[in-house]
Amino acid sequence: MTDDSERWLTIDGRRWRRTDPSLPDDVVAALTSHLGRARSAVGAAKRSGDDAAVAAARARVDLAKRGLGERGPYWWDEAEDARLARAREALHELDRLAPPAASERGAAGTGS
């Protein structure tokens, strides 16, 4: 059984769900890259006043966080294979929505 310190991170009194520790490092790296690019896209879209682009970028942030296990069902309540499948599905969808630059592509790509 996983204890609370492996499930939650507390910053300034606010509790945040941690990334699923069972996910392979390459999958976490790829999802984290997508998360950073999506957060950057939110800021750029806000600065340009493009509400549709803000919504699309926020949807990518949500998808990356769900893939990492930081949103959605609690990862510790699900079987490890289901968690990995969800992460890979999120990664596949993110790659479709916002393909990574050639320099960012690696072993984490879905390839199937």
Stockholm file with secondary structure:
# STOCKHOLM 1.0

chainA/1-112         MTDDSERWLTIDGRRWRRTDPSLPDDVVAALTSHLGRARSAVGAAKRSGDDAAVAAARARVDLAKRGLGERGPYWWDEAEDARLARAREALHELDRLAPPAASERGAAGTGS
#=GR chainA/1-112 SS CCCHHHHEEEETTEEEECCCTTSCHHHHHHHHHHHHHHHHHHHHHHHHTCHHHHHHHHHHHHHHHHHHTSSSSCGGGSCHHHHHHHHHHHHHHHHHHSCCCGGGCCTTSCCC
#=GC SS_cons         CCCHHHHEEEETTEEEECCCTTSCHHHHHHHHHHHHHHHHHHHHHHHHTCHHHHHHHHHHHHHHHHHHTSSSSCGGGSCHHHHHHHHHHHHHHHHHHSCCCGGGCCTTSCCC
//
